Amino acid sequence: MTPQRTTPDRGPILMLMGIVMLAVAGVGLWYLFFRPAGPAPVSLGETPTQAAIASAANPTATASPATASSSGSAPSSGGASAAAGGGSGAGGDVSGTWNVDPSVGSFSDFSGSFVGYRVQETLANVGAATAVGRTPDVTGSLTINDTTVTAADFTADLTTLQSDDPRRDGQLRNQALETGQYPTATFKLTQPLALGSVPAGGETVKATATGDLTLHGVTKTVQIPLEARLADGVVSVVGSLPIQFADYSMNPPRSMMVLSVADNGILELQLQLTQAAA
């Protein structure tokens, strides 16, 4: 008599698979509909920093409590003193050294200085998304002689890059940027940058800076389109540069939750600079 073959009960396995699929789908729905939007690309615009600086320079000016509380930015003492004395805030002589001033603006609302990246990625059960990471740890200065930027040198600490996901930030230590081995990125101006004329206070100036960008241990000559504005003793500079990972010997990062990552990205910067004492 042939023994009857028993069929394994697949119910628990199918139930477990269903729970996993529902959980993943739930994460995807949360990402699409409830997750906060990432920071917008850099732009001069009407930033909270400018409002804070203007308020500090003119205490009699009125500002709504909502605006003041939402900015989260602290005006620099250098900007306030320069504005009080007229000087460069009114579009006067801007010759001298201008340093990145960490007291201007706030990293919490991205009104201060930072360097960062924007990269397209495709997440499992979510689809395309833009990964944005930024670090506030930027140092450096530029030198202006009359209407020409004669020197500029900046360094960003990439080990403190922050995105909306600490897991992504941790992966960059050993993948892509490999910040554990290459902790900084630098830019050094190699050609004078002519401004044409001394900009009036609040006027936006556009120029392209040519210099050496060192990233992931590789140095390339690049041209970065920049926008700058002088307001009440603070020079605000923003710029973006497309980056091909292969040009800097980088491979796109890999993760179980990430189906694919573009082989290129955008390096973006925002600098708040105040003039060094003569």
C-alpha positions in Angstrom: 0.0 0.0 0.0 1.5 3.3 -1.1 1.7 5.9 1.6 -0.2 9.1 0.9 2.0 12.1 0.2 1.2 15.0 2.4 1.1 18.5 0.9 2.9 21.1 3.0 0.7 23.7 4.5 1.7 26.9 2.6 -0.8 29.1 4.4 1.6 30.5 7.0 4.3 31.2 4.3 1.8 33.0 2.0 0.5 34.9 5.0 4.0 36.0 5.9 4.7 37.0 2.4 1.5 39.0 2.3 2.4 40.9 5.5 5.9 41.7 4.1 4.4 43.0 0.9 1.8 45.1 2.7 4.6 46.6 4.9 6.7 47.5 1.9 3.7 49.0 0.1 2.9 51.0 3.3 6.4 52.4 3.3 6.1 53.3 -0.3 2.7 55.1 0.3 4.2 56.9 3.2 7.2 58.0 1.1 5.0 59.3 -1.7 2.2 61.1 0.3 3.4 61.9 3.8 7.1 62.2 3.7 8.3 65.8 3.9 9.6 67.3 0.6 13.3 67.6 0.3 15.1 70.9 0.2 14.7 73.0 -3.0 17.8 73.6 -5.2 19.9 76.5 -4.2 18.7 80.0 -5.1 19.3 83.5 -3.9 15.6 84.4 -3.7 14.2 86.1 -0.6 16.0 83.9 1.9 15.3 84.0 5.7 19.0 85.1 6.1 18.5 88.2 4.1 15.4 89.1 6.2 17.3 88.5 9.4 20.3 90.6 8.3 18.0 93.5 7.1 16.2 93.4 10.5 19.4 93.5 12.4 20.8 96.4 10.3 17.5 98.4 10.8 16.0 97.7 14.2 13.2 100.1 13.6 11.9 98.1 10.7 8.9 95.9 11.4 8.8 92.2 10.9 6.0 89.8 11.6 6.7 87.4 14.5 5.9 84.4 12.2 8.7 85.5 9.8 11.2 86.0 12.6 10.4 82.7 14.3 10.4 80.6 11.2 13.7 81.8 9.8 15.8 80.3 12.6 18.7 82.3 11.4 21.1 84.5 13.4 22.5 87.7 11.8 26.2 88.1 11.9 27.8 90.8 13.9 30.0 91.6 11.0 27.0 92.1 8.7 25.2 94.3 11.2 28.3 96.5 11.9 29.0 96.9 8.2 25.5 97.9 7.5 25.4 100.4 10.4 28.5 102.1 9.0 27.2 102.2 5.4 30.2 100.8 3.7 30.0 97.8 1.4 26.3 97.2 2.2 25.4 100.2 0.1 27.5 99.0 -2.9 30.6 100.9 -1.9 34.2 99.6 -2.0 34.2 95.8 -1.6 37.9 95.3 -1.9 39.4 93.0 0.7 39.0 89.5 2.1 35.6 88.0 2.6 35.4 84.9 4.9 32.7 82.2 5.2 30.8 83.3 8.3 29.1 80.5 10.2 27.1 83.0 12.3 25.1 84.1 9.3 21.9 82.1 8.8 21.1 78.6 10.1 21.6 75.1 8.8 18.2 74.0 10.1 16.4 76.1 7.4 19.4 76.1 5.0 19.8 79.9 5.2 23.4 79.6 6.2 26.5 78.3 4.3 26.6 74.7 3.1 27.9 72.4 0.3 25.9 69.4 -0.8 24.7 67.1 -3.5 21.5 66.2 -5.4 21.3 62.7 -7.0 18.5 60.8 -8.6 17.7 57.4 -7.2 15.1 54.7 -7.7 13.8 53.2 -4.5 12.1 49.8 -4.2 8.2 50.1 -4.4 8.5 53.9 -4.3 10.0 54.9 -7.6 12.2 57.9 -8.6 13.3 60.3 -5.9 16.0 63.0 -5.4 18.5 62.3 -2.6 19.8 65.6 -1.1 22.7 65.8 1.3 24.3 68.9 2.8 27.1 69.8 5.2 27.3 73.2 7.0 31.0 72.7 7.7 32.5 74.9 5.1 35.5 77.2 5.5 37.4 79.5 3.2 37.6 83.0 1.8 37.7 85.0 -1.3 39.7 88.2 -2.1 38.3 91.1 -4.1 40.5 93.8 -5.6 38.4 96.7 -6.9 35.9 94.8 -9.3 37.8 91.5 -9.6 37.8 88.4 -7.5 41.5 87.6 -7.5 41.6 84.6 -5.2 39.1 82.1 -3.7 39.7 78.9 -1.7 37.1 76.8 0.0 37.0 73.5 1.9 33.9 71.4 2.8 33.9 68.6 5.4 32.1 65.8 3.7 32.1 63.5 6.7 29.2 65.6 8.1 27.0 65.4 5.1 23.4 65.0 6.2 20.4 63.8 4.2 16.9 62.7 5.3 18.2 59.1 5.9 21.1 58.4 8.3 21.5 55.0 6.5 22.4 56.8 3.3 24.8 59.1 5.1 26.5 56.1 6.7 26.9 54.3 3.3 28.8 57.3 1.9 31.7 56.6 4.3 32.6 53.5 2.3 30.8 54.0 -1.0 30.6 56.7 -3.7 32.3 59.7 -2.0 34.1 57.3 0.4 34.3 60.0 3.0 36.2 57.7 5.3 39.2 57.9 2.9 38.5 61.3 1.3 37.0 63.5 4.0 37.0 66.8 2.2 36.3 68.5 -1.1 38.0 71.7 -2.1 37.7 74.4 -4.7 40.5 76.9 -5.6 40.0 79.7 -8.1 42.6 79.6 -10.9 41.5 82.5 -13.0 40.6 86.1 -11.9 36.9 86.6 -11.9 35.9 90.0 -13.3 32.7 91.5 -11.9 32.6 94.4 -14.3 31.5 96.9 -11.7 30.8 97.2 -8.0 27.3 95.8 -7.6 24.7 98.0 -5.9 23.3 96.8 -2.6 20.8 94.0 -3.2 21.8 93.6 -6.9 22.3 90.1 -8.1 25.5 89.4 -10.1 26.0 86.4 -12.3 29.5 85.1 -13.2 31.3 81.8 -13.9 34.2 80.8 -11.7 37.0 78.8 -13.2 39.1 76.7 -10.8 40.3 73.4 -9.5 37.7 71.1 -7.8 39.2 68.3 -5.8 36.7 65.5 -5.0 37.3 61.9 -4.0 41.0 62.6 -4.3 40.7 63.7 -8.0 41.3 67.2 -9.1 39.6 68.6 -12.2 39.4 72.1 -13.7 35.7 73.2 -13.7 33.6 76.2 -14.4 30.9 76.9 -11.9 28.1 79.3 -12.7 27.5 81.5 -9.7 25.0 84.1 -8.5 26.0 86.6 -5.8 24.3 89.3 -3.9 25.7 92.0 -1.5 23.2 93.0 1.2 24.0 94.8 4.4 27.5 93.7 4.7 27.0 90.1 3.7 27.8 88.5 0.3 25.6 85.6 -0.5 26.8 83.2 -3.2 25.0 80.2 -4.7 26.0 77.8 -7.5 25.5 74.4 -9.0 27.7 72.1 -11.0 26.8 68.8 -12.7 29.1 66.0 -11.7 29.8 62.7 -13.5 30.8 60.2 -11.0 33.3 58.5 -13.3 35.2 61.7 -13.8 36.1 61.5 -10.1 36.7 57.7 -9.9 33.4 57.2 -8.0 30.9 54.4 -8.3 27.2 54.9 -7.5 26.4 53.6 -4.0 24.4 50.4 -3.6 21.8 49.4 -1.1 19.0 46.7 -0.7 16.3 49.4 -0.7 17.7 51.3 -3.7 17.1 49.7 -7.1 19.4 52.1 -8.9 21.3 55.4 -8.5 22.2 57.7 -11.4 25.8 57.8 -12.4 25.8 61.6 -12.1 24.6 64.3 -9.7 24.7 68.0 -8.9 27.2 69.6 -6.5 25.5 72.7 -5.0 26.8 75.4 -2.7 25.6 78.3 -0.7 28.1 80.6 1.0 27.5 83.5 3.4 30.6 85.7 3.6 31.4 88.8 5.6 34.4 91.1 5.2 37.5 90.7 7.3 38.6 93.6 9.4 41.1 95.8 7.7 
